[in-house]
Amino acid sequence: MATTGPARPPSLTFYGGAGTVTGSKHLVETEDARVLVDCGLFQGLAELRRRNWAPMPSRLSGVDAVVVTHAHLDHCGYLPVLARAGWRGPVFVTPGTAELVPIVLEDSAHLMIEEAEHANRYGWSKHRPALPLYDAEDARKAIRQLRVVEYGWDTEIAPGFTLHFGQAGHILGSAWARLDAAGRRVVFSGDLGRPRHSLLRPPQPRPSCDALVLESTYGARTHHDANALATLAETIRRTAGRGGSVLIPAFAVDRTEVVLVTLAKLMRDKEIPELPVFVDSPMALAALRVYREALRQGWPEIRPELAGYDPLTPGRLTELRTVEESMRVNAPRMPSIVISASGMATGGRILHHLEYLLPDYRHTVLIAGYAAAGTRARQLASGARQIKIHGRYVPVRADVVQLDAFSAHADADELVAWASTGEPPGTAYLVHGEPDGSAALAERLRAEHGLVAVVPRDRERVLL
């Protein structure tokens, strides 16, 4: 009589986000199915961005389902590449993420096409011709594959796989994801938010698990909040006093909203003059509409005291929609505040504003949160005296100020608290961080809480 051997335990393979803060892709496999958790683009350093163009690993092109924890490009921006390759499976997301992913992917495709056209017109790319990684139709295909799962539901998403989303408090719709498969449980933190986010509830507690895949963006750093508002107010007053404007590169999703809430508070409290505030990003304006609707309806992750209230409108807010409107703020007639994307100054309208405003000592560029290695925002925060934009070097004479307190990421203390509260995980894998940050967080989890904490290598495969 034939007998079958013991079932093979599920495995986890790190195809992105290992040793870097970008490109998150984590593959869980059993004998019956494969599920990819997050499907992000690599951003920042050129050698990372080139990985977006590498042939897709065959194990990714054959997955049964994708789970996306939130709508930032480094977690969802590779979906159109998957769709372009012919994959047509389901992509499971929260309701908020379902609203924001279309905005993010359509904007990403638009910027890729626009950048390729600009490179071909002016000849600054080494590729002949320069091509976009994907186009609008690829983005639309990916969007059609979204499937909504509510927070707190247990949902079968592939043979033998059950998904449960919990609130992560990072951006609207963000989630940690719990996967149960073949008798094992793994929790993916996605990107964790801060307990004191100005719009969103704190992250819900981590459930018990055999393995925890934990982000480590700020694994070696803590946010210094105590003087953040005072520093911001003083920066704005100082810049306006010399006739300059404050330019804020901000992520279109969530960072723009948090900055607007803060500016509105400072103006109400008479801490800063009531300057014109311009939001100059089609993507940010689309996301702002989603946030306002979430506030109006009192979505589950919105702080209850804000339900039905709009805190997102500083006194003299102007939404810039056309290119002509955008160009006018490059030569401001009076001190103003300009919020534009992308947050790390890797593309979008912010580049044109930087070209015009950086050479003028009167202005200030405010880096509002994390800036990844290899991005213009990191170069500015690190004291660069010139940066390359559209093939030309632009001198940096404007002031540059960085405020980590605006980050939507939990800091090291907050990550340790979330990971260590409750029943300890079997193993914690530290991802989505620069090497020093991931290593520092792993050491804290080992030393302070006795956890098995590992920084995985790219493409490393482990058993759950």
Secondary structure, DSSP 8 states (H G I E B T S, - for coil): ----------EEEEEESSSSSS--EEEEE-SS-EEEE------SSHHHHGGGGS---HHHHT-SEEE---SSHHHHTTHHHHHHTT----EEE-HHHHHHHHHHHHHHHHHHHHHHHHHHHHT-SSSSS---SS-HHHHHHHHHTEEE--TT-EEEEETTEEEEEEE--SSTT-EEEEEEETTEEEEE--S---TT-SSB---------SEEEEE-TTTT-----TTHHHHHHHHHHHHHHTT--EEEE--TTTHHHHHHHHHHHHHHTTSS----EEEE-HHHHHHHHHHHHHHHHT-TTB-GGGTT------TTEEE--SHHHHHHTTS-SS--EEEES-TTSSSSTHHHHHHHHTT-TT-EEEE-S---TTSHHHHHHTT-SEEEETTEEEE--SEEEE-GGG-SS--HHHHHHHHHSSS--SEEEEESS-HHHHHHHHHHHHHHH---EE---TT-EEE-
